[in-house]
Amino acid sequence: MNETCSMVFVVDHDDDMRGALARPLRSAGYRVEAYDCADTFLGYADLAHCPACALLDLQLPERSGLTVQRKLHATLPIIFISGHRDVSAVVEAMKDGATDFLLKPVRDSLLLDATGRALERSRRMLESRRELADIQHRASRLTPREREVMTLVVAGCLNKQVASELGTAEKTIKIHRARVMEKMKAKSLPELVRLADKVFADTDRVS
């Protein structure tokens, strides 16, 4: 992965600590934005357009790092940093999806290793979001009837069964099915099933 296309957000209220974290990251070629409070970070950081991760102090003064983590809703990987070994906080952070937990002062080698892992995870997350957006765009082009046909086809129904369920001719279902395959850019039934699973899973999350 090209480091210059990756962003690392450093969020710590201590000026010296922000500098100590930012310097080795910039030396390694990463772009770095440093924030002294969580609200500024949440209000101004661009979290969605490139691989990114956050180095987040667990004990921020205005709101805890765990609160910030929950507010981000897993939009980017988080590496927690702390001056205290709080086992319960570590467990909670990792359960909520943190990629690493580092104790201050942080060795440069550990920092860079953790950042590399977090950014690789971010790259995969970004690719998944873009793929899902593309699939959703394809699905949005389906007519209501074509969507009904797709739902029944991926459930394993034959054309004649779909025709019976929808009260129409099997020939008409074949036409709808061909249009579904074309609009979804699916070259086979297994591929259509995979695409439909992503569409329906995302719909379930929204509802």
N, C-alpha and C positions, 0 to 999 in steps of 0.2 A: 504494500500500500504506500502511496506517495504521501510522506509526512506533511508536505506543504499544502495538501488538500484537506488536512485534518485540523480540528480545532480542539484545544484543551481549555476548559474554563476552570480557573482557580478561585475558590471562594473561601476566604479566611479573613477575619477581622484584624489580624496582626500583620502590620506592614512588612516586618522582617521575614515572617514566614511566607507571605505571598511572594516576596522576592526570591527567597531560597528555593521555592518550588518552581517558579517561572523560569529561572536562569537555566537549569539543565534541560528543561523542556525546549526552550528556544534554541539552545545550543545543538539539540538533537534535530532541529529543523521543524518543530511543530509551531503552528500559530497558537498564541496564548492570549487569552483575555482574563484579566484579574479583577476581582470584585471584592469589596470590603464588607458587603452585607448581602443577605439572601434576597431581599426585596429588589435591589438594583439588578442583581443577576437574573431573577425571574422576569423582571420587567423589560430588560433590554437585550438579553442574550438571544442570538438566533440559533435555535436548537434543531432545525429541521432540514437544512440544505447541504450539509456535508457530514462526513463521519466526525463525531464529537464525543467527548466525555467530560465529566466534571470531577475535579478534586475538591471535595466538600468537607469543611471542618465540621466535626460532629457537634462541637459546643459553640455554635454561633450565638451571639448575645440576644438578637431580637427574635429568633425562632430556631428550634433545634434542627440539626441536619436531617434527622429522621422525618421531621415535618416537611422539610423541603423535598425530600425523597418521595414522600407520598403525594405531594402536590404535583410533581413532575409526571406521575403516572407512567413510569417506565419508558419515557420518551428518549432517554439517553442513559448510557451506563454511568454509574457513580462509583468513584473510589473514595471511601471515607478516610479521613486523616484525623488523628486525635492525640492529645498529650496524655491521655489516661487509658488504661486497659480496663474497659467496662465490658465484661463478658456478656451481660444481658443486652447491651446496646449492639454489640457485634452480632449476636445471634439474630436480633430483630432486623438489623440492617441487611444481613445476608439473606434472611427469609424474604425480605421485600425486594431482593434482586440486585443488591450491591455486588460489584465484581471483585472488590478487594477492600481490606481494612488495614491501613498502615499507621504505625505509631511514630509520633514526632520524637526526635528529629528523623526525617526520612532519608535514608541513603539514596544517592542518585541512581544506583543500579536497580534498586527495588522500585523506585519511582518510575523509571523508564520501562521496566518490565511490566509493571501493572498498567501503565498507560498504553503500551502496545497491545496488551490483551483486551483492554477496554475498547480501544479504537477498532480492533478487529471485530469485536462483538457489535459495535455501532455500525460498521460497514455492512454486516449481515442484516441488521435490523433495518437499515436504510434501503437495502436491496429488496427486502421483503415488503416494506411499505410501498415502494415503487411498483413492484410486481402486483400487489393487491389493487393499487389504484388503476393500473392498466386493465386488470381483469374486471374491475367494477365498471370501467368505461365501456368495455365490450358488452357486459351484461345490461347496461343502461340502454343499449340500442335494440334490445329485444322487445317485441310487442308483448302485451299481457298474455296473449294466447301462446306465443313462442316460449315464454317463461313457464307457463303451465306444462307445455310439452317437454321442456327440458327437465322440469322437476320429476315428471313421471318416467322419462327415459333413464335418467341417472338412478332412479329407484329400481330399475331393472325391468320395467314394463316393455313388452313388445309393441310394435306399431298398432296391431289390432286391439291390444288391450288399452292403449292410450286412446285410440279412436272410440272405443266403447265407453271409456271413462268420461271423455269430453263430448260425446254425442255427435261425432262427425265421421266422415269417411276415412278409411285407412289411407287412401291416396292423398287426401288433404294433410294427414299427419306426416306422411313421407316428405311433403313439400315443406311443412313447418320444421321438421327435423333437419332437413338439409340447410334451411336458413339459419337455424340455431348453430349448427356446426360451422357455418361460414362466418357468422357474426362473432362467435366466441373464438374463432381461429383454432378450432380443435380438429386435429387430423384423425382422431380415433375416439371411440367411446370411452376407453379408460382415461384419455386426456380430458374429455368433457367432464367426466366424473370428478377429476381432480380440480378443475376450474370451478365447477359448481359447488364443490365442498367449500372452497375458499369464499365464494360469494355468500352462501347460506350461513357459514360460520360467522362472517362479519356482520350479517344482518341480525343474527341472534345476539351478538354482543351489543349492537346498538339498541335493540329492543329490550 
